[in-house]
Amino acid sequence: MSRSAHPAGPRHADVMTEGHYTAPPADLNALDAKVWARTVTRDEGGALTVGGVEVTRLAEEFGTPAYFLDESDFRARCRAWADAFGRDADVFYAGKAFLSRAVVRWLKEEGLNLDVCSGGELTCALDAGMPAERIAFHGNNKTVGEIERAVTVGVGRIVLDSFQEIARVAHVAQRLGKRQRVQIRVTVGVEAHTHEFIATAHEDQKFGIALAGGQAAEAVRRALTLDGLELIGIHSHIGSQIFDMAGFEVSARRVVQLLAEVRDEHGVELPEIDLGGGLGIAYTSEDDPREPHEIAKALGDIVTRECEAAGLATPRISVEPGRAIVGPTAFTLYEVGTIKPLEGLRTYVSVDGGMSDNIRTALYDAEYSVVLASRTSDAEPMLVRVVGKHCESGDIVVKDAFLPSDLAPGDLIAVPATGAYCRSMASNYNHALRPPVVAVRDGEARVIVRRETEEDLLRLDVG
Ligand code: LLP
């Protein structure tokens, strides 16, 4: 996932078989701005602070494990995306990365739209006041109930993912006396260079309708004939945690080709294309993500060029970044519980969370970094693996990292860039209580998603 280099491996390198770690950083206390939210720094005493609040205070008040989200950073990233894409394009935040009512309000205030992919996400969006016309509804198997609701409330677009869904949405819309704006999601046949489970534009997978073999052209043919549908464009999402713009380039080119075919066959120029999300972020210092303005320029140039070549007016572009907005804005704070040194191997540092608050390491082999957060230390670096408290040896949070060798139980450690797909994929494995999300801004910390309680767990258990 993350593209960390192979080990320089000064200590333990001879027995290290997986080779994921780099040399220890020159200064273990330093904070690499690439992976930390903007307001994160260390105060004079050495404790990590976010939004002007020390983590030691945050831990006392909110407990650990907990996610701390830098609200001003989140808003700044929203603005950077909105500004980069400007008036002729739309940015839809992908709610699956992390969604809560506060997040919806921030998005609304910062002028972003929202992509939801389930009835639950739709409920959250509407409940927090996102206007329905600013919502895009996704999913490869939306239920009829979800479709009915989306059409009834008037979502701005439904992204159609299959032939059955074209018929289903048309039928529901017609029954409700509506004409629903839709896009068709196509798979463009691009192999995105990312983990297999989060690559989505190759043909052998569940999402979308293949361009290959004329499938997508057939989908357009059907959608154009159905009264309940207003086909506004074509959608393509090629995968996640992507750094290389080449995949987007191929995808944009193929989508524009389809627009040209549609024009030739039907005399219709579809006015919009959506190039999905998937832009990579820095999880470790080795990752080099692009800035929104570079991405906007690259995508805009490709689409304009391809459209000119095909004699098409440039369509309105939309994108759906999730991780690139929320990912870098939050870190997870853990308390160290036990420390198990394995001579010649590494030191296992067990924290009070684990795969229930961050499944990404176990699921995608994701790489993270970690720092000692409650204080600084001048002790020698030691190679560590940060693990959770679950009954599973794959319960790893940070596979290979360096922490100071005087680390002790009770120390707080922080894992950056956990804003995306950590709380949203959190589980109750081993009846773990899902951690809170605390937004910090200008010296104030406020819970936006509270910690689960044992009563919450038992409330669902009605047997
Ligand atoms: N649009 C569509 C249609 C998507 O399916 C996704 C992600 C996005 C946008 C947002 O992608 P982003 O910009 O956040 O990468 N759980 C995985 C990621 C799964 C993403 C699924 N779809 C992870 O933790 O890496």
Residues whose N, C-alpha, C, O or C-beta is under 5 A from the ligand:
A	BS01	LLP	A94 A97 I198 H237 G239 S240 Q241 G276 G277 G278 L279 E320 P321 G322 R323 A324 R360 Y421
